[in-house]
Amino acid sequence: MTNKKFNPLFNSYLIYVGVAIASGGVALYTPLIVSETGKHFSGFWAASILFGLNLGRVVGSYLGSKFPKVANHPLAVSGNILLEGVALYCMAFLDHAWALAAFALLAGLGSGLSFPGLKNYLLKLRELDQSSLFSRLAFAIRMGLVSGYLTASWVPEDSLKVVFLIVLITFVAYALFMLIAMKAITKNEIAYLSSNVPHLTQQQHPPLQVTAQSDLIRHPRSSNAGLPVLFYLSNAIFWCFAVQPMIGFSLHIPKYTPEIPVSTPFWIAALVIIFFQIPISKRAVRTYHHFRFLQIGYVCLFLSFVVMTLFSHSGTAVIISAVLLSFGQVFYGPSLDVLTARFADKVNADTGQLMSRQMIYQSMGNMIGSMAGGLLFDLAQSVHMPALNWLLLAAGSLAMVIVSKNKIPMLYRNAGNVDLAQRSP
């Protein structure tokens, strides 16, 4: 029995609104700071900001996986959100590229520590469907990104301090919304446990199956405690490729397709995800559907990079490529979250800990991809082959299409002893 006054849908939307507000702040500052850093320093230093941000997320996610009880505490989650906001605000007052990268690292640390906790509290809303939880989370993020990218296109170049003040305010709002929701969810969790645990302990001779189940909860099967490394590496590689637009398009458009604004593919891509995320995610019910979606995600990346390889001097091709990249994220992101959550349920593992590990690899992919975007662009320029960077990405994504067809589902099934044809989560 849970708290009758508890409204899971209301609390989930508190989290979604907070995430959307903060995502708008992220989208507001990112293209501006990358552009300004590239203009005043170099493309390498522009990429180093995103590299530092994602390195911090890797470190934060690692710490969150090692100390889940501390990282998932409501005050810790909100405090880490504020850490990210304050670190970003400080970037408005820095004049050196290395200092910008250092504070981006600090902001990433706060993000890496807080986001797995956010997912963990969403999963405590047992009354709501897991697929819908994560698809709505992705929807909220994209709503925020669209508003931020559109706002960034109207911001004067000399108003970075105002921009980062707005960013700080968005993260304060995010932290408050999360704190309110987490306290309500925690109170409901306590009521749920107190109404069920005594029922078991009061029985002098509990049935054998109950004893076995409670033993599994107290002692998870160590042999199935984690997902295969290749599953995590696939996630890292996907986001390594998917993050390319943040650097790749930003460097490519001014040089080869100046007829379109730099921010155009970003807000168009975000709108595509907003319109298609939930309807497409709902079509995946069984576990094998989600694996099919992972493969489709890689196929979309491959097609996107092929378009850029063949038509690198076309503004229309840039937009088509951005749309295909967005569909890749629509198919891949929520399905990966659902597969991770289902695996945790099957092997009685700590969901928050698995989510932290997943984010470690995702942040590693973003970190390497953001730096690789600048390096591959420089390589293409040095050998006078403008499409070389996109060709290399197309080859890599094609290889992952093949790997994700059979190899990854087989490892997942063997690790968790999961029936891929099951209907229930």
N, C-alpha and C positions, 0 to 999 in steps of 0.2 A: 504494500500500500504506500502511495506517495502523498505528498502534501496536496490537498484538494484545491488550495488557493494557488498552487504553482501552475503557471501557464507556459509550457515548453515553447510554443510557437512565438509568444511575445518575447521571451528571453533569447531565442535564436535570432529574432529580428533586431534586438538590441545589439547583438554581436555583429550582425550583418551591416547595420547602419554605421557602427563604429569603424568597421573595416573599410567601408566605402569612403567614409570621410578621410581616413588616413591614406587610402590609396589615391584619392584626389590630391592630397598634399605631395605624395611621392611623384605622381605624374606631373605636377606643377613644377617641381624643382629639377627633376632629372634632365630633361632635354636642355634646359637653360644652363645648368652648371656644366654639363658635358660640352655644350657648344662654346661657352665662354672659356672653359679650360683649354679646349682645342685651339681656340683663337689666340689666346695669350701665351700658351705654352706649346703643346704638341698633341698629336693624336694619341701617342703613347700615354701621356699623363691624363688625357681625357678618359682613356680606357682604364687607367689605374684607379680612378674613383669607383667605377663599378666593380673592379677587381677587389678593392679594399672592402667595399660594401658586402660583397658575397663571401670574402674570406672571413669577415666578422660573423656572417650567418653560419658558416661552417663551424667555427669555433664555438659559437653560442649553441648551436644544435648539438654539438658533441658534449658540451657541458650539461645541456638539458637531458641528454640520454644517460649520462653518468649519475646525475642527481635529479631524477624525475620528481621526487617528492618535494624538493625545494623549488625547482623551476616551475612546477605546476600549481604552487600556492597562489591564490588570487592576488595577494599583495605583490608577490614576485612577478607575476605576469604583467600587472599594471605598472609596476616599477620599471620593468624592462622596456615597456612601451614608451614610458616617459624618457628613459635613457636614450632611446633612438631619436625622439623628438628634440631633446636638448642638444644632442650631438650634431644633428642636422642644422639646428639654428646657429650653432657656433661657426658653421662653415661660411656664413655670410660675412664674417669678420676676418677671414684668413686670406693672406696674400701670396702664400707659397703653395706650389702644387703638391709637394710632399705632405704638407699639413692638411690639405683637403683630403688626400688619400688616407691619412691617419685618422681623421675624424669620421670619414666614411666607414673605416674599419670599426670604430667604436659604435656607430649607428647600426652597422650590420650585426654586431654582438648583441645589442638589445633586441633586434628583430629575430635573430636566431634563437634566443632564449624564450621569446614570448609566443611565437607563432605555433610551435608544437603544443604549447599549453592551450592555446585557443582551440585547436582541433580536438584536443583531449576533452575540453568542456563541451564542445558540440556533440561529441560521441556519448556524453552522459545523458543527453536528451533521448532516452530510450523510446519515447513515444513517437519519435519522428523517424522517417525513413533515411537510411544512411546515404543513399544515392542523392536524394533531394537535399540533404544537409550540405553535401560538398558541392553540388551543382549550384545551389543558391549562394554559397560562399564565393565560388568563382564568379557568379553573376554580380555580387556586391562589389568585388574587387574591380571588375571591368567597368561597372557604372562609375566608380570613383575615378578610374583611369581616364575614361572618356571626358569627364568634367574637368579633370586636371590638364589633360593635353589641350583641350579646347581653350581653357583659360590661359595656358602658357603661350598660345599663339597671339594673345593680345597684350602680354606683359612687356613693357619697355625694357630695353637692355640694361638700363642703369638702376634697376629697382630690386636687386637681389636681396637686400636686407628686408624689404617689405615681403618679398616672396617667402623667405625663410621664417619670418614672423608668423605668416599665415600657416606655414607648415607646422610650426610648433603648436599653434592653436588646434590644428586638426588632430595632432597626436595626444594632446591633453584631453580632447573630447573622446577620442578612441579609448584612452585609458579609463576614463570615468564610466563609459558605457560598458566596457568589459568588466569592470569591478562590480557594477550593479548586477549584471547578468551572472557572473561567477558566484557571487554570494547567494543568489537565489537558487542556482543549480546545486551548490554545495549543501544548502539547507535541505533541499529536496532529496539529495543523495543520502543524507543522514537519516531523514525520515523513512526512506525506503529500506535502508539497512536495518534500522531499529525495529521495523515492522516485520522483517523476514528472518533475521538471524535468531531472535529468541524462539521463533516458531520451531526451528530445527533443534536448538539446544535443549528445549524443554522435554523433548521426547527421550525416554529412557533407552529405547531400542529403535533407533532410526533405521529405515529400510536400507538394504545394502547399496542400492543405487544412489541414494542421497549421500551416504558416507563416501562412496567413490567420487561423486561429483565434487563434494567439498574438499576432498583430498587433492583433486586436480586443481582446484582454485588456489589452495594453499601451496601446492607444489607443482608448478608448471613443468611440462615435459622438457627437460633441458635439451634433448636432442632436436627438438623442433622449436626452440626458443627464438630463432631468427630466420628471416627470409634469406634465400641464396644471394651471394654477393653479386652475381650477374643480374639479378632483378634490380638491385640498387644501382648498379653500374649503368643499366639501360636507362634508368631515370636520369642519371647524371648526363649521359650522352644526349638524351632528348633535349634537356634544357640547355646544354652546351650549344646545340644547333639552334634552338628556338630563341635564344637570347641575341642571336646575331643581328637582328634588325636594330637593336638599340645602338650598336656601334656601326655595323655594316651599312645600314641605310643612311645613318647620319653622316658618314664619310662619303658614301656613294652618290647621294642625291646632289649635293652642291657641285660635284665635279662632272657628273655624267647626265643628270636629269634635272637641271636647275629650273625647269619650267614648272615644277611642283614644289610647294613648301615642304621643308624637312618634317614638319609635324603631321603631314597628311596621312602617310601610311599607318601611323600610330593610332590616331583616333578612329580611322576607318577599321583597322584591325580590332580595336576594342569594341566597336559597335557590332561587328560580325559576331564576336563571342557573346555579347549581351543578347542578341536576338536568337542565337542558335544553341547556347549552352544548355539550358534547361530542357527544351524539347528533344534534343539529341540524347542527352544523358538519361532521360526517362526511358529510352528505348533499350537500354542495357539492364536486363533483369538477372539473368543467370551469370554465373562466374565466367563461363566461356565467352559470353557477350563482351564482357569487360576486356578480356584478352584480345578479342577481335578489334575492339576500339583502340587498344594500344598499338596494334599493327597499322590500323588506318591512320592513326596519328603520325606515324613515321612515313607512311605513303604520302601524306599531305606535305610534310617537310621536303621529301624528295622532289615532288612536283614543283614546289615553290622555288627550290634552288635550280631546277632545270629551266624554269621560265627566266630566271635572272641570268643563267648561263647563255641562253640563246638570244635574249633581247635585253642586254645590259644597258643599252643607251635609250631605252624607252620608259617614259614616265608611267605609261599605262601598265607596262610589265611590272614595275615596282609595286603598283597598287594590287595587281593580281597576285603577285608573290606574297604580299602582306596578308591578303585575304586567305590564301592557302595556308600560310603559317598559323593564322588564327584558327582555322578548322583543325589543324593538327593539335592545338592546345585544347580545343573543345572536346575532341575525342579522347585525348590522352590523360589530361590532368585529373578530372573527377574519377575516372575508372581506376587509376593507380591508387588513389586514396581509398576507394571502396575495397580493392583487392587487399590492401594492407590491413584495413580494419577487419575484414573477414578472416584473414590469416590469423590475426591476433585472437579473434574469438575461437577459432578452431583449436589453437594450441594453448589457450589460456595464458597468453602472454600479455605484458603490459602494453596497452595500445599507445599510450603517450610516448613510451620509450621507442616503439617501432616507428612512430611518426617522427620522432626526433632523428632517428637514424635515416629515415627517408629524406628529411629535410637537409641533413648533412650532405648527402649525395646530390640532391637537387641544387644546393648552394654551391657545391664544388663544380657542378656543371655550369652554373651561371658564372661563377668566378673565372673558370678557364675559358668559357665561351666569350665573355666580354673582352678579355685580353686577346684571345685568338682573333676576334673580329678586327681589331686594329692591326695585329701582326699580319694576318692574311691579306688585308687590304694593302699594307705596305709591300708585301711580297708580290702581289699582283702588279703594283706600280713599278717595282724594280725590274721585273721581267717584261714589262710592257704588254701584259695580258690582263685587261680589265675584268675578264670573267673568270680568272683562275680561282679566286677565292670561292666563288659560287660553285664552280665545277668540283672542287675538293669536298665541299659540303654535300653536294648531291651524291657523290660516290659513297661518302660515309653514311648518309641516311639510307641509301639503298642497301648497304650491308646490314643495317639494323632492321630493315623490313624483313630480311631473310631470317635473322636471328630471332626476332619477336614472333615469328609464325609458329615455330615448334619448340625451340630450345627453352625459352623462358617459361612458357606454360608447363612444360614437362618438369623443370626444376621446382617450380612453385607447387605443383601437384605432389611431387615426391617429398618435398620438405614438410608440407602440412597435411599430407594424406587427404587432400581435398577432392571431392567429386566435382569435376568441372561442369557436370550437367545439373547440379542442384539448383533449385528455385529459391529457396529461402536464404537470407543473408548469412 
